[in-house]
Amino acid sequence: MENLSTTTLKMKREFGVAPERVFDAWLNPDMMRKWFFTLEGTNKLTQNDPQEGGTWEVIDHRDGMDYRAIGKYLEVDPPKKLVFTFKMPQFSELEDIITVELKEIQQGCEMTFTQLIHVAHEGDWTKTDVEKALGEYHDGTEHGWNLMFMGLKELVETGKISYKG
């Protein structure tokens, strides 16, 4: 029987544009395919039905493999809040829950991103093993979002992403 642990990743970012613009980048397939788990050059599919109960799917093709990310929208409250599930079925059936909150600030908007990360572990793992795995998942996930959020910032503020290899 698999055991499950969770860790929470919380990140804040500021954008020099209105919250509506950032909110749109999370939901508009033409914008999503430029930064959300994929890049325009490697994207095979980006589709969504951005309403509560609707689903989203992104397929990215890298290193000869397709990576599929899917989820379901739990809350869509433009331009303030978005809550959705996230999973990559080829790696795990576990679903994370992601919450994106946007608020207007003087220079544009502030985004608070929260991801509840579920990590499966074997029954014989020690507390130390579990904490190590949670830390690795947390840091690895944070690194991935850091890169994505740099793309998101460039996209919403300039309209395009320059691919720096």
C-alpha positions in Angstrom: 0.0 0.0 0.0 1.4 3.3 -1.0 1.7 6.1 1.5 1.2 9.7 0.6 2.8 12.9 1.8 2.2 16.5 0.8 4.3 19.6 0.7 3.2 23.1 -0.3 5.1 25.3 -2.7 4.3 29.0 -2.5 5.7 31.6 -4.9 5.0 35.3 -5.5 5.7 37.2 -8.6 5.0 40.8 -9.8 4.1 41.8 -13.3 4.0 45.2 -14.8 0.5 44.6 -16.4 -3.1 44.4 -15.2 -4.3 41.2 -13.5 -6.6 40.5 -16.5 -3.5 40.1 -18.8 -1.8 37.6 -16.5 -5.1 35.7 -15.9 -5.6 35.5 -19.6 -2.1 33.9 -20.1 -3.2 31.1 -17.8 -6.3 30.3 -19.8 -5.8 31.5 -23.4 -4.5 28.4 -25.4 -2.5 30.7 -27.8 -0.7 32.2 -24.7 -0.5 28.9 -22.8 1.4 27.1 -25.5 4.2 29.7 -25.2 5.0 29.0 -21.5 2.7 26.6 -19.7 4.5 23.3 -19.4 5.5 23.7 -23.0 7.1 26.1 -25.5 5.7 27.1 -28.9 8.4 25.1 -30.7 7.8 21.9 -28.8 4.1 22.1 -28.2 1.9 19.4 -29.9 -1.4 20.2 -28.2 -2.9 22.9 -25.9 -6.6 22.8 -25.3 -8.9 23.8 -22.4 -12.4 24.5 -21.3 -11.8 27.2 -18.8 -14.9 26.9 -16.6 -15.5 25.1 -13.3 -15.5 21.4 -14.0 -13.8 22.0 -17.4 -10.5 20.3 -18.3 -7.2 21.4 -19.7 -4.5 19.4 -21.5 -1.0 20.2 -22.8 1.3 17.9 -24.7 4.9 18.9 -25.1 7.3 16.9 -27.3 10.9 16.9 -26.0 13.8 14.5 -26.6 11.7 12.2 -28.7 9.0 11.9 -26.1 5.6 13.3 -25.5 4.9 14.7 -22.1 1.3 15.1 -21.2 -0.1 17.4 -18.5 -3.8 17.4 -17.7 -6.1 18.8 -15.2 -9.5 20.1 -14.2 -10.6 23.6 -13.3 -12.1 23.8 -9.8 -12.6 27.5 -9.6 -12.4 30.2 -12.3 -12.9 33.7 -10.9 -11.4 36.2 -13.4 -9.2 38.1 -12.9 -8.7 37.2 -9.2 -8.4 33.5 -8.7 -7.9 30.2 -10.5 -7.8 26.8 -9.0 -7.1 23.6 -11.0 -5.7 20.1 -10.7 -2.5 19.0 -12.3 -1.1 15.6 -13.1 1.2 13.9 -15.6 -0.4 10.5 -16.0 2.7 8.8 -17.5 4.6 9.5 -14.2 1.9 9.3 -11.6 -1.9 9.2 -11.1 -1.5 11.6 -8.2 -3.1 15.0 -8.7 -1.6 18.2 -7.4 -3.8 21.3 -6.7 -2.7 24.6 -8.0 -4.1 28.0 -6.9 -3.3 31.2 -8.7 -4.4 34.5 -7.0 -3.9 37.9 -8.6 -4.3 41.2 -7.0 -3.8 44.7 -8.4 -0.8 46.7 -7.1 0.4 50.1 -8.0 2.8 48.9 -10.7 0.6 46.2 -12.1 -0.3 43.0 -10.3 1.0 40.5 -7.8 0.5 36.8 -8.4 0.5 34.4 -5.5 1.0 30.8 -6.7 0.4 27.8 -4.5 0.9 24.2 -5.4 -0.1 21.4 -3.1 2.4 18.7 -4.1 1.6 15.0 -3.4 4.4 12.6 -3.2 3.9 8.8 -3.1 6.4 6.8 -1.1 7.0 3.2 -0.1 5.8 1.9 3.2 9.4 1.1 4.4 10.6 4.7 3.9 11.8 6.5 7.1 10.7 9.9 8.0 14.0 11.2 6.7 13.4 9.5 3.3 10.0 11.1 3.1 11.3 14.5 4.0 14.2 14.2 1.5 11.7 13.2 -1.3 9.4 16.1 -0.4 12.3 18.5 -0.4 13.4 17.3 -3.8 9.9 17.5 -5.3 9.5 20.9 -3.8 12.8 22.3 -5.1 12.5 20.6 -8.5 8.9 21.9 -8.9 10.0 25.4 -7.8 12.8 25.4 -10.3 10.4 24.4 -13.1 7.9 27.1 -12.2 10.8 29.7 -11.9 11.7 29.1 -15.5 8.0 29.1 -16.6 7.3 32.3 -14.7 10.2 34.1 -16.4 8.6 33.2 -19.7 5.2 34.2 -18.4 6.5 37.6 -17.3 8.2 38.3 -20.7 5.0 37.1 -22.5 2.6 39.4 -20.6 4.9 42.4 -20.5 6.3 42.3 -24.1 3.9 40.0 -26.0 6.6 37.5 -26.9 9.2 35.2 -25.4 12.8 35.3 -26.6 14.1 31.8 -26.4 17.4 31.9 -24.5 18.9 28.4 -24.8 
